[in-house]
Amino acid sequence: MSHSPNLAPHPRRVDLDSPLHRKAGPTAHAMRPAARDSAADTRQANPAPRYLTNSEAAAFLRLSPRTLEKQRVIGGGPRFHKFGRRVMYALADLEAWASARSFETTFDPEYLDRHPGAQRDDQ
């Protein structure tokens, strides 16, 4: 009796376009247009304001969390929101506050107006 191998086709087909089998890199499916994620499109169209905690906002601005706490009391810090007892910072407010503090030189008239101790006395 001869033993013949089973040469029947494999019952499970492999989908080469599935994420498990797709090659990574710039040459993968270069001629096919990129698939658009409809959920990502709706998130981009209606961006929800993102709020950061005091620690997250301090890390974003590369400041100490204590610095933001002091600025909330004495003023001069970024706008903040209170949700009950929780203090939160909107990302847009942090970016606006940081961009309002950009100067070209220490002799910039706006810089001198905001920092009166920076004016040099003629000696």
Helices and strands as residue ranges (DSSP letters): H 38-45, E 51-52, H 54-61, H 65-74, E 81-83, E 86-90, H 91-99, H 109-114, G 116-118
